[in-house]
Amino acid sequence: MSVKAMTHLNFRGDARAALAFYQSVFGGNMAVVTYKDAGNVQEPSEADQVMWGQVAADSGFGVMAYDVPSHLPWHQGENAFFVSLRGETAEEVTAYWEKLSDGAAVPRPLGPAQWAPLYGMLKDRFGVTWVVDVAVAYDAS
Protein backbone atom coordinates (compact mmCIF):
# COMPACT_ATOMS: atom_id res chain seq x y z
CA MET A 1 0.00 0.00 0.00
CA SER A 2 1.08 3.54 -0.61
CA VAL A 3 -0.47 6.95 -0.37
CA LYS A 4 0.52 10.12 -2.19
CA ALA A 5 -0.22 13.71 -1.31
CA MET A 6 -0.08 16.30 -4.07
CA THR A 7 -0.93 19.96 -4.38
CA HIS A 8 -4.16 20.46 -6.34
CA LEU A 9 -4.36 23.98 -7.80
CA ASN A 10 -7.66 25.73 -8.50
CA PHE A 11 -8.20 28.11 -11.43
CA ARG A 12 -11.03 29.75 -13.31
CA GLY A 13 -10.36 28.97 -16.95
CA ASP A 14 -6.54 28.90 -16.76
CA ALA A 15 -5.87 25.34 -15.58
CA ARG A 16 -4.76 24.00 -18.97
CA ALA A 17 -2.35 26.92 -19.53
CA ALA A 18 -0.98 26.56 -15.99
CA LEU A 19 -0.42 22.81 -16.42
CA ALA A 20 1.33 23.38 -19.76
CA PHE A 21 3.55 25.99 -18.10
CA TYR A 22 4.47 23.67 -15.21
CA GLN A 23 5.19 20.89 -17.69
CA SER A 24 7.53 23.24 -19.59
CA VAL A 25 9.35 24.02 -16.34
CA PHE A 26 9.52 20.54 -14.75
CA GLY A 27 9.06 18.20 -17.72
CA GLY A 28 7.00 15.06 -17.40
CA ASN A 29 3.64 14.04 -18.77
CA MET A 30 0.47 16.11 -18.77
CA ALA A 31 -3.00 14.57 -18.62
CA VAL A 32 -6.21 16.57 -18.92
CA VAL A 33 -9.87 15.55 -18.59
CA THR A 34 -12.38 18.23 -19.58
CA TYR A 35 -15.90 18.56 -18.23
CA LYS A 36 -17.07 17.39 -21.69
CA ASP A 37 -14.76 14.33 -21.56
CA ALA A 38 -16.28 13.36 -18.21
CA GLY A 39 -19.87 13.99 -19.30
CA ASN A 40 -20.22 16.60 -16.57
CA VAL A 41 -21.03 19.80 -18.49
CA GLN A 42 -23.18 22.12 -16.40
CA GLU A 43 -22.40 25.32 -18.29
CA PRO A 44 -21.87 24.87 -22.07
CA SER A 45 -19.20 27.60 -22.23
CA GLU A 46 -17.11 25.59 -19.73
CA ALA A 47 -17.29 22.22 -21.55
CA ASP A 48 -13.63 22.33 -22.63
CA GLN A 49 -12.31 23.55 -19.29
CA VAL A 50 -10.29 21.22 -17.10
CA MET A 51 -12.25 19.04 -14.68
CA TRP A 52 -9.07 17.21 -13.72
CA GLY A 53 -5.52 17.68 -14.88
CA GLN A 54 -2.08 16.60 -13.77
CA VAL A 55 1.59 16.97 -14.57
CA ALA A 56 3.80 14.14 -13.31
CA ALA A 57 7.56 14.09 -13.87
CA ASP A 58 10.11 11.33 -13.34
CA SER A 59 11.90 13.69 -10.93
CA GLY A 60 9.01 13.23 -8.49
CA PHE A 61 7.38 16.59 -9.25
CA GLY A 62 3.64 16.43 -9.52
CA VAL A 63 0.77 18.88 -9.47
CA MET A 64 -2.96 18.58 -10.16
CA ALA A 65 -5.26 21.37 -11.32
CA TYR A 66 -8.82 22.11 -12.34
CA ASP A 67 -11.06 24.96 -13.44
CA VAL A 68 -13.56 25.83 -10.72
CA PRO A 69 -17.01 25.93 -12.37
CA SER A 70 -18.70 29.33 -12.52
CA HIS A 71 -21.52 28.22 -10.20
CA LEU A 72 -18.97 27.84 -7.36
CA PRO A 73 -17.24 30.75 -5.62
CA TRP A 74 -13.63 31.39 -6.60
CA HIS A 75 -11.34 34.40 -6.35
CA GLN A 76 -7.73 34.29 -7.48
CA GLY A 77 -5.49 33.74 -4.47
CA GLU A 78 -8.36 32.61 -2.23
CA ASN A 79 -8.90 28.86 -1.85
CA ALA A 80 -6.19 28.55 -4.50
CA PHE A 81 -5.37 24.93 -3.72
CA PHE A 82 -6.46 21.63 -2.21
CA VAL A 83 -4.31 18.82 -0.92
CA SER A 84 -5.04 15.72 -2.96
CA LEU A 85 -4.59 12.47 -1.02
CA ARG A 86 -4.67 9.35 -3.19
CA GLY A 87 -4.44 5.79 -1.96
CA GLU A 88 -4.40 2.41 -3.64
CA THR A 89 -7.26 0.77 -1.72
CA ALA A 90 -10.63 1.74 -0.30
CA GLU A 91 -9.56 0.53 3.14
CA GLU A 92 -6.46 2.73 3.16
CA VAL A 93 -8.32 5.82 1.95
CA THR A 94 -11.21 5.27 4.37
CA ALA A 95 -8.82 5.03 7.34
CA TYR A 96 -7.23 8.40 6.47
CA TRP A 97 -10.64 9.94 5.78
CA GLU A 98 -11.98 8.92 9.18
CA LYS A 99 -9.03 10.55 10.94
CA LEU A 100 -8.98 13.71 8.81
CA SER A 101 -12.73 14.22 9.20
CA ASP A 102 -12.50 14.65 12.99
CA GLY A 103 -13.79 18.20 13.49
CA ALA A 104 -14.01 18.80 9.73
CA ALA A 105 -16.69 20.31 7.48
CA VAL A 106 -17.60 17.79 4.77
CA PRO A 107 -19.01 19.28 1.53
CA ARG A 108 -18.67 15.92 -0.31
CA PRO A 109 -18.89 12.75 1.81
CA LEU A 110 -16.59 9.87 0.91
CA GLY A 111 -18.37 7.69 -1.61
CA PRO A 112 -18.31 6.38 -5.18
CA ALA A 113 -17.63 8.89 -7.96
CA GLN A 114 -17.70 8.70 -11.73
CA TRP A 115 -13.89 8.64 -11.85
CA ALA A 116 -12.98 6.70 -8.70
CA PRO A 117 -14.34 3.92 -6.48
CA LEU A 118 -14.19 6.41 -3.57
CA TYR A 119 -13.90 10.21 -3.53
CA GLY A 120 -14.62 12.83 -0.91
CA MET A 121 -13.82 16.42 0.01
CA LEU A 122 -13.45 17.92 3.46
CA LYS A 123 -12.13 21.06 5.09
CA ASP A 124 -10.23 19.98 8.19
CA ARG A 125 -10.40 21.75 11.52
CA PHE A 126 -7.41 23.88 10.47
CA GLY A 127 -9.11 25.17 7.31
CA VAL A 128 -7.18 22.98 4.82
CA THR A 129 -9.31 21.46 2.05
CA TRP A 130 -8.50 17.83 1.25
CA VAL A 131 -9.73 15.84 -1.75
CA VAL A 132 -9.36 12.14 -0.98
CA ASP A 133 -9.75 9.28 -3.43
CA VAL A 134 -8.70 5.83 -4.54
CA ALA A 135 -6.31 6.21 -7.48
CA VAL A 136 -7.29 4.51 -10.71
CA ALA A 137 -5.79 4.77 -14.17
CA TYR A 138 -7.65 7.16 -16.45
CA ASP A 139 -9.24 5.46 -19.46
CA ALA A 140 -9.39 7.98 -22.30
CA SER A 141 -11.58 5.74 -24.48
Backbone torsions as a table, in degrees:
resi	resn	phi	psi	omega
1	MET	NA	146.1	173.3
2	SER	-150.3	154.6	178.2
3	VAL	-130.7	144.9	179.4
4	LYS	-127.6	136.8	173.0
5	ALA	-110.5	138.2	-176.9
6	MET	-145.0	144.7	174.9
7	THR	-70.0	135.0	-178.5
8	HIS	-120.6	105.6	-174.4
9	LEU	-86.9	144.7	-176.7
10	ASN	-115.5	130.0	-178.1
11	PHE	-130.9	173.2	171.9
12	ARG	-126.7	83.9	176.9
13	GLY	92.4	-5.1	-177.1
14	ASP	-111.6	7.0	-174.1
15	ALA	-60.8	-44.4	-178.0
16	ARG	-62.8	-44.9	179.0
17	ALA	-63.6	-39.9	179.2
18	ALA	-65.2	-45.1	178.9
19	LEU	-61.9	-41.7	177.9
20	ALA	-62.5	-39.5	177.9
21	PHE	-63.5	-48.3	-178.9
22	TYR	-63.9	-35.1	175.7
23	GLN	-64.8	-38.0	179.2
24	SER	-67.5	-28.5	179.8
25	VAL	-81.2	-48.5	-170.6
26	PHE	-103.4	-10.2	-175.7
27	GLY	76.9	-164.9	177.4
28	GLY	94.1	-168.9	-177.6
29	ASN	-108.1	141.9	177.5
30	MET	-112.3	133.8	175.0
31	ALA	-124.9	138.2	-179.5
32	VAL	-137.1	133.9	172.7
33	VAL	-120.5	121.3	178.8
34	THR	-86.3	167.7	174.6
35	TYR	-60.5	-36.6	177.9
36	LYS	-65.6	-44.4	178.1
37	ASP	-55.4	-39.5	-175.9
38	ALA	-86.9	-1.9	-178.2
39	GLY	66.7	34.1	-175.6
40	ASN	-127.1	44.6	-179.5
41	VAL	-83.9	117.1	176.8
42	GLN	-105.8	-25.0	177.9
43	GLU	-131.2	112.9	-174.9
44	PRO	-51.5	-35.3	-179.2
45	SER	-68.8	-12.9	-178.6
46	GLU	-106.0	8.7	-174.9
47	ALA	-57.3	-37.3	-177.2
48	ASP	-94.7	6.9	175.3
49	GLN	-77.4	164.8	-173.1
50	VAL	-82.8	117.9	172.4
51	MET	-85.0	-34.9	175.9
52	TRP	-152.8	133.3	176.1
53	GLY	-146.1	157.2	-178.4
54	GLN	-154.6	144.8	166.3
55	VAL	-118.1	128.2	178.3
56	ALA	-131.3	124.9	-178.6
57	ALA	-113.6	152.8	178.4
58	ASP	-60.5	-23.0	179.9
59	SER	-68.7	-13.0	-176.2
60	GLY	105.4	-11.2	177.4
61	PHE	-67.3	138.2	174.7
62	GLY	-155.2	143.8	176.1
63	VAL	-149.8	143.7	174.1
64	MET	-111.1	160.6	177.5
65	ALA	-157.1	157.7	171.6
66	TYR	-154.2	164.1	174.7
67	ASP	-97.0	117.4	179.4
68	VAL	-65.7	125.1	179.7
69	PRO	-61.3	152.0	-175.4
70	SER	-64.2	-21.0	179.2
71	HIS	-78.6	-6.3	177.3
72	LEU	-107.9	146.8	179.4
73	PRO	-68.5	141.1	175.9
74	TRP	-162.2	132.9	174.6
75	HIS	-136.1	131.1	-177.1
76	GLN	-51.1	129.7	179.0
77	GLY	89.4	-14.3	176.3
78	GLU	-108.2	132.4	-176.7
79	ASN	50.6	45.1	-173.5
80	ALA	-75.7	-11.5	-178.8
81	PHE	-153.7	160.2	168.7
82	PHE	-119.2	166.0	165.6
83	VAL	-104.1	121.5	178.5
84	SER	-93.7	124.0	179.0
85	LEU	-115.8	115.3	-176.6
86	ARG	-120.0	130.3	177.3
87	GLY	-119.9	170.1	-177.6
88	GLU	-87.9	-24.3	-176.4
89	THR	-131.6	156.8	177.6
90	ALA	-62.4	-38.3	-178.8
91	GLU	-63.2	-44.9	-179.9
92	GLU	-62.4	-49.0	-178.2
93	VAL	-63.9	-42.6	-179.4
94	THR	-62.4	-39.6	179.3
95	ALA	-62.4	-44.3	177.1
96	TYR	-65.5	-43.0	-179.8
97	TRP	-56.7	-47.6	-177.7
98	GLU	-59.5	-38.8	179.7
99	LYS	-74.4	-44.0	-179.6
100	LEU	-65.5	-30.3	-174.8
101	SER	-77.8	-5.9	176.9
102	ASP	-62.1	111.1	179.9
103	GLY	79.4	11.4	-175.7
104	ALA	-94.5	159.4	167.1
105	ALA	-93.9	136.0	-173.4
106	VAL	-121.3	94.1	177.4
107	PRO	-74.0	-24.5	178.4
108	ARG	-137.2	102.5	179.4
109	PRO	-59.8	153.0	178.1
110	LEU	-65.8	122.5	-179.6
111	GLY	-172.0	178.5	-179.3
112	PRO	-61.4	145.6	175.6
113	ALA	-133.8	165.0	-179.0
114	GLN	-58.0	-32.4	-173.1
115	TRP	-106.3	-4.5	-176.7
116	ALA	-153.8	149.7	176.9
117	PRO	-60.5	-32.6	176.2
118	LEU	-141.3	139.0	176.0
119	TYR	-152.7	141.6	174.3
120	GLY	-156.8	161.8	178.2
121	MET	-133.5	135.4	176.0
122	LEU	-144.4	155.9	172.1
123	LYS	-110.9	114.0	-174.2
124	ASP	-70.4	174.0	-175.2
125	ARG	-64.6	-8.7	177.4
126	PHE	-102.2	3.6	177.5
127	GLY	88.6	8.3	179.0
128	VAL	-90.0	129.0	178.1
129	THR	-89.9	127.3	179.4
130	TRP	-114.3	134.9	167.2
131	VAL	-111.4	124.7	-171.2
132	VAL	-121.7	131.0	177.6
133	ASP	-155.4	169.0	173.0
134	VAL	-91.7	124.2	-177.6
135	ALA	-71.2	132.3	172.6
136	VAL	-136.1	153.4	177.8
137	ALA	-69.6	139.9	178.2
138	TYR	-79.5	129.0	178.2
139	ASP	-102.6	107.7	-175.6
140	ALA	-79.1	0.9	-177.7
141	SER	-75.8	NA	NA
